[in-house]
Amino acid sequence: MTAQPDQEKLANKIVSVVVHDLVRIEGIFSVDPRTEQLKVTATVQRLVDALSDSYAKRPGKSHGRFEDDEDNYPVKKYVRKHFVTKEINFLELTVSMMDTLSAKAAKTAATGGHVFICHIKRDKKDYLYVAILTEELGAALTKDKDLKDSFYLDINGFRFAGRVDLTSWTDGTERYLSFIKGRKQDKVSEYFKAFLGCNNNIIAATESNTLIAGLENFATSQNLTDAQRDAFFNKAHGICLDLANNDEPLHTETFANELWPEEPALLVAALSDPELKFTEGFVPDKRVLRRLVKFSGKTAQWKLEFTRAAIQEKHIIFNEDETLTINNLPEELLIRLRKENQPEEDE
């Protein structure tokens, strides 16, 4: 494999890349492998950049980790043999992965496609991407300005894609593996999840906290005023509470359309950021949701909790020196504090 001289300057530095075919004939799957890696040309670089960008923006990701059972979910073992112990090369890794993909696709409604696998470096981290792409029919102009059929790989419309954050995995981080379900292909996508060996058991409290972190990041990025910020979080709380009360899962696009109807795509992009590691499809946790409208903190000596309304109405003031001023203390508390503060009388 040869790389472009100026590749170091690119956001996605391609280390290795290959395309294999998953073929289905009369319901039987087989692998048509490429015998060597792709050379890193401008076209390959453009495809990798488009795939990385599309993956980052696509909502509906599921996040998790490799299954522990390497007999039934061997991709973890193959990845370790290439990236950690160096027992196999990249081409051997990808062919082994393709054999697993073919086995998991058996007895499903999957149709196969071109399987694009690449190892890239970005922001001092290593990633392994896997995407199933299909060809789309388009049109191209000839030299005589006639139109002719032209097939192209549909990068933005990939059926399934997954990403392993190799750096986070080797560092022992809990969630480093993610995948995206194809549009309206929830059932079929189970085979792709099984192929990756992704354990994405969702903990509602964890995902609710991740959602709040994403909403806080978004509110900050939009430079909302204090009033707009409060309204934003109150509305988010109401939407999530309705879902929790009705035992309904949260889906990113539907949630964004209701919470930020002016430009829902902006909120979708924020919640779909791979670095956030937000997984949709969970029922919001009511206890965690209180963070959207309440603030709390405690030490060994005291505990404090108050609502956003308390800030809006100036009952609680956060000062520039990062201290709190509390106004309108209840009379019962004032009486106790006065008694506590009275000097002891001399005998």
C-alpha positions in Angstrom: 0.0 0.0 0.0 1.3 3.5 -0.9 0.2 6.7 0.7 0.0 10.2 -0.7 3.0 12.4 0.3 0.8 15.0 1.9 -1.4 12.5 3.7 -0.1 13.6 7.1 -2.0 16.9 6.7 -5.3 15.2 6.2 -7.9 14.9 8.9 -8.3 11.2 8.3 -5.0 9.5 7.7 -5.6 6.1 6.0 -3.5 3.3 7.4 -5.2 0.4 5.6 -8.3 0.0 3.4 -9.9 -2.7 1.4 -13.3 -3.7 -0.2 -14.7 -7.2 -0.3 -18.0 -8.4 -1.6 -20.7 -10.2 0.3 -22.6 -12.1 -2.4 -26.0 -13.7 -2.1 -27.2 -16.2 -4.7 -30.4 -18.1 -4.2 -30.4 -17.4 -0.5 -26.8 -18.6 0.0 -24.1 -16.2 1.1 -20.5 -16.3 0.1 -17.5 -14.0 0.2 -15.8 -12.6 -2.9 -12.6 -11.2 -1.4 -10.1 -8.8 -2.8 -6.6 -10.2 -2.8 -4.8 -7.0 -1.9 -5.4 -3.7 -0.2 -6.6 -0.6 -2.0 -4.0 2.0 -2.8 -4.6 5.3 -1.1 -5.6 7.5 -4.1 -7.5 10.8 -4.0 -10.7 8.8 -4.8 -10.1 6.5 -1.9 -9.3 9.4 0.4 -12.5 11.2 -0.7 -14.6 8.0 0.0 -13.1 7.5 3.5 -13.6 11.2 4.4 -17.2 11.0 3.2 -17.9 7.8 5.1 -16.4 9.2 8.3 -18.4 12.4 8.0 -21.6 10.6 7.2 -21.1 8.2 10.1 -20.5 11.1 12.5 -23.7 12.9 11.4 -26.1 9.9 11.2 -28.5 9.6 14.1 -29.6 6.3 15.6 -26.2 4.9 16.7 -26.0 2.1 19.3 -22.9 2.1 21.5 -21.4 -0.7 23.5 -18.5 -3.1 23.8 -17.4 -6.4 22.4 -19.1 -9.5 23.7 -17.0 -11.6 26.0 -17.9 -14.8 24.1 -15.2 -15.0 21.4 -16.4 -18.4 20.1 -19.7 -17.1 18.9 -18.6 -13.5 18.4 -15.0 -13.8 17.0 -14.5 -10.4 15.5 -13.0 -9.2 18.8 -10.4 -12.0 18.6 -9.5 -11.1 15.0 -9.1 -7.4 15.8 -6.9 -8.2 18.8 -4.7 -10.5 16.6 -4.1 -7.7 14.2 -4.0 -4.5 16.3 -2.6 -5.9 19.6 -0.6 -9.1 19.1 0.3 -8.5 15.4 -0.3 -12.2 14.6 -2.2 -11.4 11.3 -2.0 -8.7 8.7 -4.8 -6.3 7.7 -6.0 -8.4 4.8 -6.1 -11.5 6.9 -8.1 -9.6 9.5 -10.7 -8.4 7.0 -11.1 -11.8 5.3 -11.8 -13.4 8.7 -14.3 -10.7 9.4 -16.0 -11.3 6.1 -16.3 -15.0 6.9 -18.1 -14.1 10.2 -20.3 -11.6 8.4 -21.3 -14.2 5.8 -22.1 -16.7 8.6 -24.2 -14.2 10.6 -26.1 -13.1 7.4 -27.3 -16.6 6.7 -31.0 -17.2 7.2 -31.7 -13.4 7.2 -33.3 -11.1 4.6 -29.9 -9.4 4.1 -29.0 -8.8 0.4 -25.2 -8.5 0.6 -23.2 -5.7 -0.9 -19.7 -4.2 -1.0 -18.1 -4.3 2.4 -15.7 -1.4 2.9 -13.2 -1.8 5.8 -10.6 0.8 6.7 -8.2 1.6 9.5 -7.7 5.3 10.0 -5.9 7.7 12.4 -7.6 10.9 13.4 -7.0 13.3 16.4 -4.3 11.0 17.8 -6.7 8.0 17.8 -7.1 4.8 15.8 -10.4 3.7 14.4 -11.6 0.7 12.4 -14.7 1.4 10.2 -16.9 -1.3 8.5 -19.7 -0.3 6.1 -21.9 -2.2 3.7 -22.4 -0.1 0.6 -24.5 -0.6 -2.5 -24.3 0.7 -6.0 -26.7 3.2 -7.2 -27.6 4.0 -10.8 -26.8 7.5 -12.0 -26.0 9.2 -15.3 -22.8 10.6 -16.7 -21.9 12.8 -19.7 -19.8 11.4 -22.5 -17.2 13.4 -24.4 -20.0 14.0 -27.1 -22.3 15.3 -24.3 -24.5 12.2 -24.5 -25.9 10.6 -21.3 -24.9 7.1 -20.3 -25.6 4.9 -17.3 -23.1 5.2 -14.5 -23.0 3.2 -11.3 -21.5 4.7 -8.1 -21.1 3.7 -4.4 -23.8 5.3 -2.3 -21.7 6.5 0.7 -24.4 8.5 2.5 -27.0 5.7 2.1 -25.0 2.9 3.5 -27.1 0.1 4.9 -25.1 -0.7 7.9 -21.9 0.7 9.4 -19.8 0.1 12.5 -16.8 1.7 14.2 -14.3 0.5 16.7 -12.5 3.1 18.7 -9.3 1.1 18.9 -7.5 3.5 21.2 -10.3 3.6 23.7 -10.6 -0.2 23.5 -7.0 -0.8 24.3 -7.1 1.9 27.0 -9.9 -0.1 28.8 -12.7 2.3 28.2 -16.2 0.8 28.8 -17.8 1.9 25.5 -15.7 1.9 22.3 -17.9 0.1 19.7 -20.8 1.6 17.8 -23.0 0.7 14.9 -25.8 2.3 12.9 -29.0 0.6 11.9 -30.0 0.9 8.3 -33.2 2.9 7.6 -36.2 0.8 8.3 -34.0 -2.3 8.7 -34.2 -2.9 12.5 -34.7 -6.7 12.2 -32.1 -7.2 9.5 -29.6 -5.1 11.4 -29.4 -7.7 14.2 -27.1 -9.8 12.0 -24.7 -6.9 11.6 -24.7 -6.3 15.4 -24.0 -10.0 15.9 -21.3 -9.9 13.3 -19.5 -7.1 15.2 -20.2 -8.8 18.5 -21.6 -5.6 20.0 -23.0 -5.8 23.5 -25.2 -2.6 23.7 -27.3 -3.4 26.7 -28.9 0.0 27.5 -29.0 1.4 31.0 -31.7 4.0 31.1 -30.0 6.1 33.8 -26.7 6.1 32.0 -28.2 7.1 28.6 -30.4 9.8 30.3 -27.3 11.4 31.8 -25.6 11.2 28.4 -28.6 12.9 26.8 -28.5 15.7 29.3 -24.8 16.2 28.6 -25.5 16.4 24.9 -28.3 18.9 25.5 -26.0 21.1 27.7 -23.4 21.0 25.0 -25.9 22.0 22.4 -27.4 24.9 24.5 -23.9 26.2 25.0 -23.1 26.0 21.3 -26.2 27.9 20.4 -25.3 30.8 22.8 -28.7 30.8 24.3 -29.7 33.5 26.7 -30.5 32.5 30.3 -34.2 32.7 29.6 -33.9 30.7 26.4 -31.7 28.1 28.1 -34.2 27.6 30.9 -37.1 27.3 28.4 -35.0 24.8 26.4 -34.3 22.5 29.4 -37.9 22.8 30.7 -39.3 21.8 27.3 -36.8 18.9 27.1 -37.8 17.8 30.6 -41.5 17.8 29.6 -40.9 15.8 26.4 -38.8 13.2 28.3 -41.2 13.0 31.2 -44.1 12.2 28.8 -42.0 9.4 27.2 -41.2 8.0 30.7 -44.8 8.2 31.8 -46.0 6.3 28.7 -43.0 3.9 28.8 -42.0 4.9 25.3 -38.4 4.9 24.0 -36.7 8.1 22.9 -35.6 8.4 19.2 -33.2 11.2 18.3 -35.0 12.6 15.2 -38.5 12.6 16.7 -37.1 14.2 19.9 -35.2 16.9 18.0 -38.2 17.7 15.8 -40.3 18.4 18.9 -37.6 20.1 21.0 -35.9 22.3 18.4 -38.3 22.6 15.5 -36.6 25.7 14.1 -33.6 23.6 12.9 -33.9 20.0 14.2 -30.9 18.9 12.1 -28.6 20.9 14.4 -29.8 19.1 17.5 -29.7 15.7 15.7 -26.1 16.4 14.7 -25.1 17.3 18.3 -26.7 14.2 19.8 -25.2 12.0 17.0 -21.6 13.1 17.6 -19.6 9.9 18.0 -17.6 11.4 20.9 -20.9 11.8 22.9 -21.6 8.1 22.6 -25.3 8.6 22.9 -27.6 5.6 22.2 -31.2 6.1 21.4 -34.1 3.7 22.0 -34.2 3.9 25.8 -37.1 5.0 28.1 -35.9 8.2 30.0 -35.2 7.7 33.7 -37.4 10.0 35.7 -34.9 10.4 38.5 -32.2 11.5 36.2 -34.6 13.8 34.4 -34.7 16.0 37.5 -31.3 17.3 36.5 -33.0 19.2 33.6 -34.9 21.3 36.1 -33.1 20.9 39.4 -29.6 21.5 40.7 -28.2 19.6 43.7 -25.0 19.1 45.5 -23.7 18.0 48.9 -20.6 17.6 51.0 -20.1 15.8 54.3 -21.5 18.8 56.1 -24.4 20.0 53.9 -26.8 19.2 51.1 -28.5 21.7 48.7 -31.1 21.3 46.0 -33.0 23.9 44.1 -34.9 24.4 40.8 -34.2 26.5 37.7 -37.2 28.6 38.7 -35.3 29.5 41.9 -32.6 31.0 39.8 -35.0 32.7 37.5 -36.9 34.3 40.4 -33.6 35.4 42.1 -34.2 33.1 45.2 -30.7 31.7 44.3 -28.0 33.9 42.9 -24.7 32.5 41.5 -22.1 35.1 42.1 -19.0 35.9 40.0 -16.8 34.5 42.8 -18.6 31.2 42.4 -20.5 31.5 45.7 -24.3 31.3 46.2 -26.6 33.8 47.7 -29.8 32.4 49.0 -32.8 34.7 49.5 -36.2 34.2 51.0 -35.2 31.6 53.6 -38.3 29.9 55.2 -39.2 31.3 58.6 -38.8 28.0 60.3 -35.2 27.8 59.1 -34.5 31.4 60.1 -35.7 30.8 63.7 -33.4 27.8 64.1 -30.5 29.7 62.7 -31.1 32.7 64.9 -31.2 30.4 68.0 -28.0 28.7 66.8 -26.3 32.0 66.4 -27.2 33.5 69.7 -24.2 34.0 72.1 -24.2 31.8 75.2 -25.2 33.8 78.4 -22.6 33.9 81.1 -23.6 31.9 84.2 
